Amino acid sequence: MEHAYSRLLVVFSVLSVCLGNQGVRCQLTSDFYDETCPHLYTIVQQHVFTAMRAEMRMGASLLMLHFHDCFVNGCDGSILSDGSDGEKFAQPNLNSVRGYEVIDAIKADLESLCREVVSCADIVARLWSAL
């Protein structure tokens, strides 16, 4: 009886996962901000190109920042927080991760056009398409 209950629980769990994911569409798509912040891509691209013209290594630095934020614990923008106990000032990131000022400039411009619409995590996630 206990074995049958366990098997039923496993089948129910698998079905719940399979059927529950049918209607979920929460990925960031390329047209996600087309209505709420239509100039997002242009602003990100302009800032990235300006930063790369000023310093050739900035493209690589922004990719490294993207890696440190997104590929470790997911794209949550945690590496951008200014708190003293955050990832930004953690010992491994102190002299290796650069490009924070580019993200800050992009965020400032976006806030003037589309207030409280685009998060810093979304900016970092969009950087790869501008490089």
C-alpha positions, 0 to 999 in steps of 0.5 A: 500500500505504501509503495502504491501511494509513493508511485501515485505521488510521483505520477501526480507530481510529474503530471503537475509539473508537465501540465502546469508549465503549459501556460507559463511564458515569463521569459524576457522577450526582445519585444517585452518593453516595446510599449512600456519603454520603446527606446530601451534598446537604443539607449542601452546600445548608445551607452555601450558604444560610447563606453567602448569608444572611450575604452576598448576593454569595456565590452569585455568588462560588461560581458564579465559583469553579465557573467558574474551576475547572471551565470552564478545565481541567475540574472537578478542584478545582485552584483549591482547593489551598493550595500557594503555587504553586497556582491559589488564590494565582495573581495573577488569582485573588487578588482575584476568586475568593471562597468558599473558606471555604464549601467548606472548611466543607462539606468539614469537615462531610462528613469528619465524616460520610463520611470520605474519600468526597467530594472538594472537586472534587465539592463544587464540582461540586454547588454549582450545584444548591444555588444 
